[in-house]
């Protein structure tokens, strides 16, 4: 397993932005889950496979977070380059959806983008 990683002390609602130069897996893990990942144990993560940049992740809770960008496997390495940074909370920033996200997640993101584009903020109503 080959990967790039970066550690952040991030607060809730901050945004981690990752720029990648080619399609790859980008994972966002807490410190505990990163330790499990590093030791080849089962782990949970946010993220998935992305084909374009930037990838943005909104922090769900205060913690030490790791960004892991996979560089392929031991036998099939991929020369990936990545840059990471933390952005302050911003309501205008849209999050990215992973290619391998479940269909209902991708559909919900598409519907939200359509609503944002079609209905002015002051005309929006709850159903």
TAZI-V802668 format. One record per residue. N is the residue number from 0. RES is the residue in one letter. SS is DSSP state (h for helix, s for strand, l for the rest). Layout:
# TAZI-V802668
N/RES/SS
N/RES/SS
This chain:
# TAZI-V802668
0/X/l
1/X/l
2/X/s
3/X/s
4/X/s
5/X/s
6/X/s
7/X/s
8/X/s
9/X/s
10/X/l
11/X/l
12/X/l
13/X/l
14/X/s
15/X/s
16/X/s
17/X/s
18/X/s
19/X/s
20/X/l
21/X/l
22/X/l
23/X/s
24/X/s
25/X/s
26/X/s
27/X/s
28/X/s
29/X/s
30/X/h
31/X/h
32/X/h
33/X/h
34/X/h
35/X/h
36/X/h
37/X/h
38/X/l
39/X/l
40/X/l
41/X/l
42/X/l
43/X/l
44/X/l
45/X/s
46/X/s
47/X/s
48/X/s
49/X/s
50/X/l
51/X/l
52/X/l
53/X/l
54/X/s
55/X/s
56/X/s
57/X/s
58/X/l
59/X/l
60/X/l
61/X/l
62/X/s
63/X/s
64/X/s
65/X/s
66/X/s
67/X/s
68/X/s
69/X/s
70/X/l
71/X/s
72/X/l
73/X/l
74/X/l
75/X/l
76/X/s
77/X/l
78/X/l
79/X/l
80/X/l
81/X/s
82/X/s
83/X/s
84/X/s
85/X/s
86/X/s
87/X/l
88/X/l
89/X/l
90/X/l
91/X/l
92/X/l
93/X/l
94/X/l
95/X/l
96/X/l
97/X/l
98/X/l
99/X/l
100/X/l
101/X/l
102/X/h
103/X/h
104/X/h
105/X/h
106/X/h
107/X/h
108/X/h
109/X/h
110/X/h
111/X/h
112/X/h
113/X/h
114/X/h
115/X/h
116/X/h
117/X/h
118/X/l
119/X/l
120/X/h
121/X/h
122/X/h
123/X/l
124/X/l
125/X/l
126/X/l
